[in-house]
Each structure stands twice: as C-alpha cells, then as structure tokens.
Amino acid sequence: MIGRGVGIVRALDVESPFDENGISDTVTAHLTLRVNPTQGPAFTAVLDAVYALADAEKLTVGSHGPVRYLRSDPENTVGIETRLPELTVQQIYRAAAMN
C-alpha cells in the first residue's frame, strides 16, 4: 500500500553539473528527508533525485514537498511527488499536520 506525506530536506549534496562533456542540464541531489506522513510515525529517508540544474539551485535545507512511499518499507522507498493537482497537495499537507 502506498503512503503519502510531506518531506522536509534536512541535508543535501548536489553533484557538480560539470562532466566529461562540459556542463550538464541535470544533476543528482542526494537528499536526507524528514517525512511527516499522513498516517503513522514520522521517519527519516535518504534518496537520490535528478533535477534540472535551475531547479537544483533552488534546493535548500528546509525545502519541502509531497512524497510517496510504500508503507511496508517507508525509509527505503520514498519518492518525490512532482505532478499532483493543487487540491491533492493541500490535502496531503493538512493530513500530515493533523497526524
């Protein structure tokens, strides 16, 4: 079963955009997230996410957004939700705050 929550960046390391071909349009960010789920206890997860260079430059400690995970293994299955309707995002934030 899939769970949802709000992930808050606690630590991050963004790879250099420079590679053997020059400058890359995308970079990998190594993130440590504190997840406040809509149901159940909060937990910490580590994941790698690929971002457009311009988006990666906006990442800071304290950045937050909706995440999804498998309830059977939450710490190891977190993924960042990027294409949710605004109403769904609001529902996730409200449910996480009330949990």
Secondary structure, 3 states (H helix, E strand, C coil): CEEEEEEEEEEEEECCCEECCEECCEEEEEEEEEEEECCCCCEEEEEEEEEEHHHHCCCCCCCEEEEEEECCCHHHCCEECCCCCHHHHHHHHHHHHHC
